[in-house]
Amino acid sequence: MTETRTDLPPREVWDVRQAAAFLGMSDRTLQRLDETGEGPPRVQLSTRRVGYLRGDIDAWLKQRRSSSKAAA
C-alpha cells in the first residue's frame, strides 16, 4: 500500500484514493461529497479519471472549518 505524503506542493494532483486518505475518509465518501457538490473541487483528467489539487483540498478544508465556527 502506498503512503500518502502530506509534504507535497499545493499543485500536486491526487487521485480519489490519495485525496480521500489525506482527508481521513473512504473513497466512496469523497465520491458522494463530489456527487452532491459538497466536496473539494475536482479536475477532470480524462474521460474516466478525476483528480484533486492539493491547494484546492487545503482551501476546501479551511472553508469548512470557517463555516463550522459560524454555525456554532
mmCIF file of the N, C-alpha and C atoms, coordinates in Angstrom:
data_MODEL
# 
_entry.id   MODEL 
# 
loop_
_atom_site.group_PDB 
_atom_site.id 
_atom_site.type_symbol 
_atom_site.label_atom_id 
_atom_site.label_alt_id 
_atom_site.label_comp_id 
_atom_site.label_asym_id 
_atom_site.label_entity_id 
_atom_site.label_seq_id 
_atom_site.pdbx_PDB_ins_code 
_atom_site.Cartn_x 
_atom_site.Cartn_y 
_atom_site.Cartn_z 
_atom_site.occupancy 
_atom_site.B_iso_or_equiv 
_atom_site.pdbx_formal_charge 
_atom_site.auth_seq_id 
_atom_site.auth_comp_id 
_atom_site.auth_asym_id 
_atom_site.auth_atom_id 
_atom_site.pdbx_PDB_model_num 
ATOM 1   N N  . MET A 1 1  ? 0.847   -1.184 0.000   1.00 0.00 ? 1  MET A N  1 
ATOM 2   C CA . MET A 1 1  ? 0.000   0.000  0.000   1.00 0.00 ? 1  MET A CA 1 
ATOM 3   C C  . MET A 1 1  ? 0.887   1.239  0.000   1.00 0.00 ? 1  MET A C  1 
ATOM 4   N N  . THR A 1 2  ? 0.527   2.207  -0.802  1.00 0.00 ? 2  THR A N  1 
ATOM 5   C CA . THR A 1 2  ? 1.294   3.433  -0.922  1.00 0.00 ? 2  THR A CA 1 
ATOM 6   C C  . THR A 1 2  ? 0.876   4.415  0.160   1.00 0.00 ? 2  THR A C  1 
ATOM 7   N N  . GLU A 1 3  ? 1.849   5.010  0.809   1.00 0.00 ? 3  GLU A N  1 
ATOM 8   C CA . GLU A 1 3  ? 1.545   6.015  1.828   1.00 0.00 ? 3  GLU A CA 1 
ATOM 9   C C  . GLU A 1 3  ? 1.254   7.344  1.161   1.00 0.00 ? 3  GLU A C  1 
ATOM 10  N N  . THR A 1 4  ? 0.337   8.108  1.726   1.00 0.00 ? 4  THR A N  1 
ATOM 11  C CA . THR A 1 4  ? 0.022   9.441  1.228   1.00 0.00 ? 4  THR A CA 1 
ATOM 12  C C  . THR A 1 4  ? 0.973   10.430 1.872   1.00 0.00 ? 4  THR A C  1 
ATOM 13  N N  . ARG A 1 5  ? 1.643   11.185 1.033   1.00 0.00 ? 5  ARG A N  1 
ATOM 14  C CA . ARG A 1 5  ? 2.566   12.196 1.550   1.00 0.00 ? 5  ARG A CA 1 
ATOM 15  C C  . ARG A 1 5  ? 1.806   13.493 1.807   1.00 0.00 ? 5  ARG A C  1 
ATOM 16  N N  . THR A 1 6  ? 2.106   14.133 2.903   1.00 0.00 ? 6  THR A N  1 
ATOM 17  C CA . THR A 1 6  ? 1.455   15.408 3.210   1.00 0.00 ? 6  THR A CA 1 
ATOM 18  C C  . THR A 1 6  ? 2.390   16.592 3.014   1.00 0.00 ? 6  THR A C  1 
ATOM 19  N N  . ASP A 1 7  ? 3.618   16.326 2.541   1.00 0.00 ? 7  ASP A N  1 
ATOM 20  C CA . ASP A 1 7  ? 4.586   17.404 2.334   1.00 0.00 ? 7  ASP A CA 1 
ATOM 21  C C  . ASP A 1 7  ? 4.679   17.809 0.865   1.00 0.00 ? 7  ASP A C  1 
ATOM 22  N N  . LEU A 1 8  ? 3.650   17.490 0.083   1.00 0.00 ? 8  LEU A N  1 
ATOM 23  C CA . LEU A 1 8  ? 3.667   17.793 -1.340  1.00 0.00 ? 8  LEU A CA 1 
ATOM 24  C C  . LEU A 1 8  ? 3.257   19.240 -1.596  1.00 0.00 ? 8  LEU A C  1 
ATOM 25  N N  . PRO A 1 9  ? 3.733   19.818 -2.701  1.00 0.00 ? 9  PRO A N  1 
ATOM 26  C CA . PRO A 1 9  ? 3.355   21.194 -3.015  1.00 0.00 ? 9  PRO A CA 1 
ATOM 27  C C  . PRO A 1 9  ? 1.872   21.301 -3.349  1.00 0.00 ? 9  PRO A C  1 
ATOM 28  N N  . PRO A 1 10 ? 1.278   22.496 -3.201  1.00 0.00 ? 10 PRO A N  1 
ATOM 29  C CA . PRO A 1 10 ? -0.155  22.696 -3.439  1.00 0.00 ? 10 PRO A CA 1 
ATOM 30  C C  . PRO A 1 10 ? -0.620  22.328 -4.845  1.00 0.00 ? 10 PRO A C  1 
ATOM 31  N N  . ARG A 1 11 ? 0.257   22.300 -5.827  1.00 0.00 ? 11 ARG A N  1 
ATOM 32  C CA . ARG A 1 11 ? -0.163  21.977 -7.195  1.00 0.00 ? 11 ARG A CA 1 
ATOM 33  C C  . ARG A 1 11 ? -0.119  20.482 -7.482  1.00 0.00 ? 11 ARG A C  1 
ATOM 34  N N  . GLU A 1 12 ? 0.248   19.709 -6.517  1.00 0.00 ? 12 GLU A N  1 
ATOM 35  C CA . GLU A 1 12 ? 0.258   18.263 -6.690  1.00 0.00 ? 12 GLU A CA 1 
ATOM 36  C C  . GLU A 1 12 ? -1.156  17.773 -6.949  1.00 0.00 ? 12 GLU A C  1 
ATOM 37  N N  . VAL A 1 13 ? -1.333  16.867 -7.902  1.00 0.00 ? 13 VAL A N  1 
ATOM 38  C CA . VAL A 1 13 ? -2.644  16.303 -8.214  1.00 0.00 ? 13 VAL A CA 1 
ATOM 39  C C  . VAL A 1 13 ? -2.741  14.925 -7.579  1.00 0.00 ? 13 VAL A C  1 
ATOM 40  N N  . TRP A 1 14 ? -3.784  14.728 -6.786  1.00 0.00 ? 14 TRP A N  1 
ATOM 41  C CA . TRP A 1 14 ? -4.028  13.442 -6.138  1.00 0.00 ? 14 TRP A CA 1 
ATOM 42  C C  . TRP A 1 14 ? -5.207  12.762 -6.783  1.00 0.00 ? 14 TRP A C  1 
ATOM 43  N N  . ASP A 1 15 ? -5.161  11.430 -6.852  1.00 0.00 ? 15 ASP A N  1 
ATOM 44  C CA . ASP A 1 15 ? -6.330  10.694 -7.315  1.00 0.00 ? 15 ASP A CA 1 
ATOM 45  C C  . ASP A 1 15 ? -7.318  10.581 -6.154  1.00 0.00 ? 15 ASP A C  1 
ATOM 46  N N  . VAL A 1 16 ? -8.465  9.973  -6.414  1.00 0.00 ? 16 VAL A N  1 
ATOM 47  C CA . VAL A 1 16 ? -9.517  9.876  -5.395  1.00 0.00 ? 16 VAL A CA 1 
ATOM 48  C C  . VAL A 1 16 ? -8.995  9.177  -4.143  1.00 0.00 ? 16 VAL A C  1 
ATOM 49  N N  . ARG A 1 17 ? -8.271  8.095  -4.318  1.00 0.00 ? 17 ARG A N  1 
ATOM 50  C CA . ARG A 1 17 ? -7.771  7.333  -3.173  1.00 0.00 ? 17 ARG A CA 1 
ATOM 51  C C  . ARG A 1 17 ? -6.823  8.173  -2.304  1.00 0.00 ? 17 ARG A C  1 
ATOM 52  N N  . GLN A 1 18 ? -5.908  8.885  -2.945  1.00 0.00 ? 18 GLN A N  1 
ATOM 53  C CA . GLN A 1 18 ? -4.954  9.707  -2.201  1.00 0.00 ? 18 GLN A CA 1 
ATOM 54  C C  . GLN A 1 18 ? -5.654  10.865 -1.490  1.00 0.00 ? 18 GLN A C  1 
ATOM 55  N N  . ALA A 1 19 ? -6.573  11.530 -2.188  1.00 0.00 ? 19 ALA A N  1 
ATOM 56  C CA . ALA A 1 19 ? -7.290  12.657 -1.581  1.00 0.00 ? 19 ALA A CA 1 
ATOM 57  C C  . ALA A 1 19 ? -8.135  12.185 -0.407  1.00 0.00 ? 19 ALA A C  1 
ATOM 58  N N  . ALA A 1 20 ? -8.822  11.059 -0.577  1.00 0.00 ? 20 ALA A N  1 
ATOM 59  C CA . ALA A 1 20 ? -9.661  10.533 0.497   1.00 0.00 ? 20 ALA A CA 1 
ATOM 60  C C  . ALA A 1 20 ? -8.809  10.151 1.708   1.00 0.00 ? 20 ALA A C  1 
ATOM 61  N N  . ALA A 1 21 ? -7.672  9.519  1.473   1.00 0.00 ? 21 ALA A N  1 
ATOM 62  C CA . ALA A 1 21 ? -6.793  9.135  2.577   1.00 0.00 ? 21 ALA A CA 1 
ATOM 63  C C  . ALA A 1 21 ? -6.296  10.375 3.326   1.00 0.00 ? 21 ALA A C  1 
ATOM 64  N N  . PHE A 1 22 ? -5.936  11.414 2.601   1.00 0.00 ? 22 PHE A N  1 
ATOM 65  C CA . PHE A 1 22 ? -5.482  12.649 3.232   1.00 0.00 ? 22 PHE A CA 1 
ATOM 66  C C  . PHE A 1 22 ? -6.581  13.255 4.092   1.00 0.00 ? 22 PHE A C  1 
ATOM 67  N N  . LEU A 1 23 ? -7.831  13.177 3.598   1.00 0.00 ? 23 LEU A N  1 
ATOM 68  C CA . LEU A 1 23 ? -8.966  13.748 4.319   1.00 0.00 ? 23 LEU A CA 1 
ATOM 69  C C  . LEU A 1 23 ? -9.482  12.836 5.424   1.00 0.00 ? 23 LEU A C  1 
ATOM 70  N N  . GLY A 1 24 ? -8.982  11.604 5.488   1.00 0.00 ? 24 GLY A N  1 
ATOM 71  C CA . GLY A 1 24 ? -9.411  10.681 6.530   1.00 0.00 ? 24 GLY A CA 1 
ATOM 72  C C  . GLY A 1 24 ? -10.787 10.103 6.289   1.00 0.00 ? 24 GLY A C  1 
ATOM 73  N N  . MET A 1 25 ? -11.128 9.876  5.015   1.00 0.00 ? 25 MET A N  1 
ATOM 74  C CA . MET A 1 25 ? -12.430 9.311  4.677   1.00 0.00 ? 25 MET A CA 1 
ATOM 75  C C  . MET A 1 25 ? -12.246 8.248  3.607   1.00 0.00 ? 25 MET A C  1 
ATOM 76  N N  . SER A 1 26 ? -13.304 7.501  3.362   1.00 0.00 ? 26 SER A N  1 
ATOM 77  C CA . SER A 1 26 ? -13.240 6.471  2.327   1.00 0.00 ? 26 SER A CA 1 
ATOM 78  C C  . SER A 1 26 ? -13.345 7.113  0.942   1.00 0.00 ? 26 SER A C  1 
ATOM 79  N N  . ASP A 1 27 ? -12.900 6.358  -0.051  1.00 0.00 ? 27 ASP A N  1 
ATOM 80  C CA . ASP A 1 27 ? -13.033 6.822  -1.432  1.00 0.00 ? 27 ASP A CA 1 
ATOM 81  C C  . ASP A 1 27 ? -14.495 7.118  -1.754  1.00 0.00 ? 27 ASP A C  1 
ATOM 82  N N  . ARG A 1 28 ? -15.373 6.224  -1.319  1.00 0.00 ? 28 ARG A N  1 
ATOM 83  C CA . ARG A 1 28 ? -16.801 6.361  -1.617  1.00 0.00 ? 28 ARG A CA 1 
ATOM 84  C C  . ARG A 1 28 ? -17.393 7.608  -0.962  1.00 0.00 ? 28 ARG A C  1 
ATOM 85  N N  . THR A 1 29 ? -16.968 7.933  0.250   1.00 0.00 ? 29 THR A N  1 
ATOM 86  C CA . THR A 1 29 ? -17.464 9.148  0.907   1.00 0.00 ? 29 THR A CA 1 
ATOM 87  C C  . THR A 1 29 ? -17.057 10.382 0.113   1.00 0.00 ? 29 THR A C  1 
ATOM 88  N N  . LEU A 1 30 ? -15.827 10.417 -0.352  1.00 0.00 ? 30 LEU A N  1 
ATOM 89  C CA . LEU A 1 30 ? -15.373 11.549 -1.164  1.00 0.00 ? 30 LEU A CA 1 
ATOM 90  C C  . LEU A 1 30 ? -16.169 11.614 -2.462  1.00 0.00 ? 30 LEU A C  1 
ATOM 91  N N  . GLN A 1 31 ? -16.448 10.466 -3.070  1.00 0.00 ? 31 GLN A N  1 
ATOM 92  C CA . GLN A 1 31 ? -17.245 10.448 -4.289  1.00 0.00 ? 31 GLN A CA 1 
ATOM 93  C C  . GLN A 1 31 ? -18.665 10.947 -4.027  1.00 0.00 ? 31 GLN A C  1 
ATOM 94  N N  . ARG A 1 32 ? -19.234 10.574 -2.894  1.00 0.00 ? 32 ARG A N  1 
ATOM 95  C CA . ARG A 1 32 ? -20.583 11.062 -2.546  1.00 0.00 ? 32 ARG A CA 1 
ATOM 96  C C  . ARG A 1 32 ? -20.588 12.577 -2.358  1.00 0.00 ? 32 ARG A C  1 
ATOM 97  N N  . LEU A 1 33 ? -19.572 13.085 -1.668  1.00 0.00 ? 33 LEU A N  1 
ATOM 98  C CA . LEU A 1 33 ? -19.469 14.535 -1.494  1.00 0.00 ? 33 LEU A CA 1 
ATOM 99  C C  . LEU A 1 33 ? -19.376 15.229 -2.848  1.00 0.00 ? 33 LEU A C  1 
ATOM 100 N N  . ASP A 1 34 ? -18.631 14.628 -3.755  1.00 0.00 ? 34 ASP A N  1 
ATOM 101 C CA . ASP A 1 34 ? -18.493 15.186 -5.094  1.00 0.00 ? 34 ASP A CA 1 
ATOM 102 C C  . ASP A 1 34 ? -19.838 15.174 -5.829  1.00 0.00 ? 34 ASP A C  1 
ATOM 103 N N  . GLU A 1 35 ? -20.564 14.081 -5.727  1.00 0.00 ? 35 GLU A N  1 
ATOM 104 C CA . GLU A 1 35 ? -21.861 13.951 -6.402  1.00 0.00 ? 35 GLU A CA 1 
ATOM 105 C C  . GLU A 1 35 ? -22.871 14.989 -5.919  1.00 0.00 ? 35 GLU A C  1 
ATOM 106 N N  . THR A 1 36 ? -22.796 15.349 -4.647  1.00 0.00 ? 36 THR A N  1 
ATOM 107 C CA . THR A 1 36 ? -23.734 16.331 -4.091  1.00 0.00 ? 36 THR A CA 1 
ATOM 108 C C  . THR A 1 36 ? -23.223 17.764 -4.193  1.00 0.00 ? 36 THR A C  1 
ATOM 109 N N  . GLY A 1 37 ? -22.002 17.935 -4.689  1.00 0.00 ? 37 GLY A N  1 
ATOM 110 C CA . GLY A 1 37 ? -21.429 19.268 -4.816  1.00 0.00 ? 37 GLY A CA 1 
ATOM 111 C C  . GLY A 1 37 ? -20.847 19.806 -3.521  1.00 0.00 ? 37 GLY A C  1 
ATOM 112 N N  . GLU A 1 38 ? -20.701 18.956 -2.524  1.00 0.00 ? 38 GLU A N  1 
ATOM 113 C CA . GLU A 1 38 ? -20.196 19.389 -1.223  1.00 0.00 ? 38 GLU A CA 1 
ATOM 114 C C  . GLU A 1 38 ? -18.704 19.142 -1.041  1.00 0.00 ? 38 GLU A C  1 
ATOM 115 N N  . GLY A 1 39 ? -18.079 18.431 -1.956  1.00 0.00 ? 39 GLY A N  1 
ATOM 116 C CA . GLY A 1 39 ? -16.669 18.078 -1.830  1.00 0.00 ? 39 GLY A CA 1 
ATOM 117 C C  . GLY A 1 39 ? -15.754 19.144 -2.388  1.00 0.00 ? 39 GLY A C  1 
ATOM 118 N N  . PRO A 1 40 ? -14.453 18.905 -2.268  1.00 0.00 ? 40 PRO A N  1 
ATOM 119 C CA . PRO A 1 40 ? -13.487 19.847 -2.841  1.00 0.00 ? 40 PRO A CA 1 
ATOM 120 C C  . PRO A 1 40 ? -13.584 19.839 -4.366  1.00 0.00 ? 40 PRO A C  1 
ATOM 121 N N  . PRO A 1 41 ? -13.186 20.928 -5.006  1.00 0.00 ? 41 PRO A N  1 
ATOM 122 C CA . PRO A 1 41 ? -13.227 20.976 -6.473  1.00 0.00 ? 41 PRO A CA 1 
ATOM 123 C C  . PRO A 1 41 ? -12.360 19.865 -7.063  1.00 0.00 ? 41 PRO A C  1 
ATOM 124 N N  . ARG A 1 42 ? -12.815 19.313 -8.158  1.00 0.00 ? 42 ARG A N  1 
ATOM 125 C CA . ARG A 1 42 ? -12.043 18.257 -8.797  1.00 0.00 ? 42 ARG A CA 1 
ATOM 126 C C  . ARG A 1 42 ? -11.601 18.699 -10.180 1.00 0.00 ? 42 ARG A C  1 
ATOM 127 N N  . VAL A 1 43 ? -10.607 18.003 -10.692 1.00 0.00 ? 43 VAL A N  1 
ATOM 128 C CA . VAL A 1 43 ? -10.073 18.260 -12.025 1.00 0.00 ? 43 VAL A CA 1 
ATOM 129 C C  . VAL A 1 43 ? -10.365 17.025 -12.867 1.00 0.00 ? 43 VAL A C  1 
ATOM 130 N N  . GLN A 1 44 ? -11.008 17.208 -14.002 1.00 0.00 ? 44 GLN A N  1 
ATOM 131 C CA . GLN A 1 44 ? -11.294 16.090 -14.901 1.00 0.00 ? 44 GLN A CA 1 
ATOM 132 C C  . GLN A 1 44 ? -10.026 15.818 -15.702 1.00 0.00 ? 44 GLN A C  1 
ATOM 133 N N  . LEU A 1 45 ? -9.323  14.738 -15.380 1.00 0.00 ? 45 LEU A N  1 
ATOM 134 C CA . LEU A 1 45 ? -8.048  14.424 -16.010 1.00 0.00 ? 45 LEU A CA 1 
ATOM 135 C C  . LEU A 1 45 ? -8.233  13.702 -17.340 1.00 0.00 ? 45 LEU A C  1 
ATOM 136 N N  . SER A 1 46 ? -9.259  12.911 -17.440 1.00 0.00 ? 46 SER A N  1 
ATOM 137 C CA . SER A 1 46 ? -9.608  12.223 -18.686 1.00 0.00 ? 46 SER A CA 1 
ATOM 138 C C  . SER A 1 46 ? -11.090 11.886 -18.606 1.00 0.00 ? 46 SER A C  1 
ATOM 139 N N  . THR A 1 47 ? -11.577 11.152 -19.567 1.00 0.00 ? 47 THR A N  1 
ATOM 140 C CA . THR A 1 47 ? -12.998 10.811 -19.591 1.00 0.00 ? 47 THR A CA 1 
ATOM 141 C C  . THR A 1 47 ? -13.429 10.065 -18.337 1.00 0.00 ? 47 THR A C  1 
ATOM 142 N N  . ARG A 1 48 ? -12.567 9.192  -17.838 1.00 0.00 ? 48 ARG A N  1 
ATOM 143 C CA . ARG A 1 48 ? -12.933 8.338  -16.704 1.00 0.00 ? 48 ARG A CA 1 
ATOM 144 C C  . ARG A 1 48 ? -12.132 8.613  -15.437 1.00 0.00 ? 48 ARG A C  1 
ATOM 145 N N  . ARG A 1 49 ? -11.323 9.640  -15.430 1.00 0.00 ? 49 ARG A N  1 
ATOM 146 C CA . ARG A 1 49 ? -10.438 9.855  -14.279 1.00 0.00 ? 49 ARG A CA 1 
ATOM 147 C C  . ARG A 1 49 ? -10.490 11.296 -13.796 1.00 0.00 ? 49 ARG A C  1 
ATOM 148 N N  . VAL A 1 50 ? -10.632 11.456 -12.486 1.00 0.00 ? 50 VAL A N  1 
ATOM 149 C CA . VAL A 1 50 ? -10.609 12.793 -11.876 1.00 0.00 ? 50 VAL A CA 1 
ATOM 150 C C  . VAL A 1 50 ? -9.450  12.868 -10.891 1.00 0.00 ? 50 VAL A C  1 
ATOM 151 N N  . GLY A 1 51 ? -9.064  14.082 -10.574 1.00 0.00 ? 51 GLY A N  1 
ATOM 152 C CA . GLY A 1 51 ? -8.016  14.309 -9.591  1.00 0.00 ? 51 GLY A CA 1 
ATOM 153 C C  . GLY A 1 51 ? -8.375  15.518 -8.748  1.00 0.00 ? 51 GLY A C  1 
ATOM 154 N N  . TYR A 1 52 ? -7.611  15.715 -7.716  1.00 0.00 ? 52 TYR A N  1 
ATOM 155 C CA . TYR A 1 52 ? -7.823  16.830 -6.794  1.00 0.00 ? 52 TYR A CA 1 
ATOM 156 C C  . TYR A 1 52 ? -6.500  17.538 -6.580  1.00 0.00 ? 52 TYR A C  1 
ATOM 157 N N  . LEU A 1 53 ? -6.499  18.858 -6.723  1.00 0.00 ? 53 LEU A N  1 
ATOM 158 C CA . LEU A 1 53 ? -5.294  19.639 -6.444  1.00 0.00 ? 53 LEU A CA 1 
ATOM 159 C C  . LEU A 1 53 ? -5.150  19.805 -4.940  1.00 0.00 ? 53 LEU A C  1 
ATOM 160 N N  . ARG A 1 54 ? -3.945  19.622 -4.460  1.00 0.00 ? 54 ARG A N  1 
ATOM 161 C CA . ARG A 1 54 ? -3.682  19.750 -3.020  1.00 0.00 ? 54 ARG A CA 1 
ATOM 162 C C  . ARG A 1 54 ? -4.122  21.118 -2.510  1.00 0.00 ? 54 ARG A C  1 
ATOM 163 N N  . GLY A 1 55 ? -3.839  22.157 -3.260  1.00 0.00 ? 55 GLY A N  1 
ATOM 164 C CA . GLY A 1 55 ? -4.238  23.504 -2.852  1.00 0.00 ? 55 GLY A CA 1 
ATOM 165 C C  . GLY A 1 55 ? -5.745  23.658 -2.742  1.00 0.00 ? 55 GLY A C  1 
ATOM 166 N N  . ASP A 1 56 ? -6.487  23.020 -3.645  1.00 0.00 ? 56 ASP A N  1 
ATOM 167 C CA . ASP A 1 56 ? -7.949  23.080 -3.585  1.00 0.00 ? 56 ASP A CA 1 
ATOM 168 C C  . ASP A 1 56 ? -8.477  22.345 -2.358  1.00 0.00 ? 56 ASP A C  1 
ATOM 169 N N  . ILE A 1 57 ? -7.845  21.234 -2.022  1.00 0.00 ? 57 ILE A N  1 
ATOM 170 C CA . ILE A 1 57 ? -8.255  20.485 -0.829  1.00 0.00 ? 57 ILE A CA 1 
ATOM 171 C C  . ILE A 1 57 ? -7.978  21.313 0.424   1.00 0.00 ? 57 ILE A C  1 
ATOM 172 N N  . ASP A 1 58 ? -6.824  21.950 0.482   1.00 0.00 ? 58 ASP A N  1 
ATOM 173 C CA . ASP A 1 58 ? -6.497  22.798 1.634   1.00 0.00 ? 58 ASP A CA 1 
ATOM 174 C C  . ASP A 1 58 ? -7.508  23.939 1.772   1.00 0.00 ? 58 ASP A C  1 
ATOM 175 N N  . ALA A 1 59 ? -7.845  24.579 0.650   1.00 0.00 ? 59 ALA A N  1 
ATOM 176 C CA . ALA A 1 59 ? -8.818  25.683 0.681   1.00 0.00 ? 59 ALA A CA 1 
ATOM 177 C C  . ALA A 1 59 ? -10.196 25.186 1.103   1.00 0.00 ? 59 ALA A C  1 
ATOM 178 N N  . TRP A 1 60 ? -10.595 24.013 0.618   1.00 0.00 ? 60 TRP A N  1 
ATOM 179 C CA . TRP A 1 60 ? -11.889 23.421 0.981   1.00 0.00 ? 60 TRP A CA 1 
ATOM 180 C C  . TRP A 1 60 ? -11.939 23.134 2.478   1.00 0.00 ? 60 TRP A C  1 
ATOM 181 N N  . LEU A 1 61 ? -10.860 22.586 3.019   1.00 0.00 ? 61 LEU A N  1 
ATOM 182 C CA . LEU A 1 61 ? -10.810 22.320 4.462   1.00 0.00 ? 61 LEU A CA 1 
ATOM 183 C C  . LEU A 1 61 ? -10.902 23.614 5.262   1.00 0.00 ? 61 LEU A C  1 
ATOM 184 N N  . LYS A 1 62 ? -10.197 24.625 4.817   1.00 0.00 ? 62 LYS A N  1 
ATOM 185 C CA . LYS A 1 62 ? -10.221 25.916 5.511   1.00 0.00 ? 62 LYS A CA 1 
ATOM 186 C C  . LYS A 1 62 ? -11.631 26.507 5.486   1.00 0.00 ? 62 LYS A C  1 
ATOM 187 N N  . GLN A 1 63 ? -12.308 26.401 4.357   1.00 0.00 ? 63 GLN A N  1 
ATOM 188 C CA . GLN A 1 63 ? -13.679 26.905 4.232   1.00 0.00 ? 63 GLN A CA 1 
ATOM 189 C C  . GLN A 1 63 ? -14.620 26.150 5.168   1.00 0.00 ? 63 GLN A C  1 
ATOM 190 N N  . ARG A 1 64 ? -14.478 24.840 5.230   1.00 0.00 ? 64 ARG A N  1 
ATOM 191 C CA . ARG A 1 64 ? -15.339 24.037 6.098   1.00 0.00 ? 64 ARG A CA 1 
ATOM 192 C C  . ARG A 1 64 ? -15.063 24.358 7.562   1.00 0.00 ? 64 ARG A C  1 
ATOM 193 N N  . ARG A 1 65 ? -13.834 24.629 7.892   1.00 0.00 ? 65 ARG A N  1 
ATOM 194 C CA . ARG A 1 65 ? -13.502 24.991 9.264   1.00 0.00 ? 65 ARG A CA 1 
ATOM 195 C C  . ARG A 1 65 ? -14.149 26.329 9.624   1.00 0.00 ? 65 ARG A C  1 
ATOM 196 N N  . SER A 1 66 ? -14.093 27.281 8.715   1.00 0.00 ? 66 SER A N  1 
ATOM 197 C CA . SER A 1 66 ? -14.693 28.592 8.955   1.00 0.00 ? 66 SER A CA 1 
ATOM 198 C C  . SER A 1 66 ? -16.207 28.486 9.077   1.00 0.00 ? 66 SER A C  1 
ATOM 199 N N  . SER A 1 67 ? -16.848 27.693 8.195   1.00 0.00 ? 67 SER A N  1 
ATOM 200 C CA . SER A 1 67 ? -18.304 27.591 8.249   1.00 0.00 ? 67 SER A CA 1 
ATOM 201 C C  . SER A 1 67 ? -18.753 26.816 9.488   1.00 0.00 ? 67 SER A C  1 
ATOM 202 N N  . SER A 1 68 ? -17.920 25.922 10.007  1.00 0.00 ? 68 SER A N  1 
ATOM 203 C CA . SER A 1 68 ? -18.250 25.200 11.235  1.00 0.00 ? 68 SER A CA 1 
ATOM 204 C C  . SER A 1 68 ? -18.278 26.162 12.419  1.00 0.00 ? 68 SER A C  1 
ATOM 205 N N  . LYS A 1 69 ? -17.345 27.094 12.451  1.00 0.00 ? 69 LYS A N  1 
ATOM 206 C CA . LYS A 1 69 ? -17.302 28.073 13.537  1.00 0.00 ? 69 LYS A CA 1 
ATOM 207 C C  . LYS A 1 69 ? -18.527 28.979 13.494  1.00 0.00 ? 69 LYS A C  1 
ATOM 208 N N  . ALA A 1 70 ? -18.952 29.354 12.272  1.00 0.00 ? 70 ALA A N  1 
ATOM 209 C CA . ALA A 1 70 ? -20.097 30.244 12.131  1.00 0.00 ? 70 ALA A CA 1 
ATOM 210 C C  . ALA A 1 70 ? -21.386 29.561 12.581  1.00 0.00 ? 70 ALA A C  1 
ATOM 211 N N  . ALA A 1 71 ? -21.470 28.248 12.376  1.00 0.00 ? 71 ALA A N  1 
ATOM 212 C CA . ALA A 1 71 ? -22.682 27.500 12.758  1.00 0.00 ? 71 ALA A CA 1 
ATOM 213 C C  . ALA A 1 71 ? -22.767 27.271 14.256  1.00 0.00 ? 71 ALA A C  1 
ATOM 214 N N  . ALA A 1 72 ? -21.631 27.307 14.949  1.00 0.00 ? 72 ALA A N  1 
ATOM 215 C CA . ALA A 1 72 ? -21.606 27.015 16.386  1.00 0.00 ? 72 ALA A CA 1 
ATOM 216 C C  . ALA A 1 72 ? -22.115 28.153 17.228  1.00 0.00 ? 72 ALA A C  1 
# 
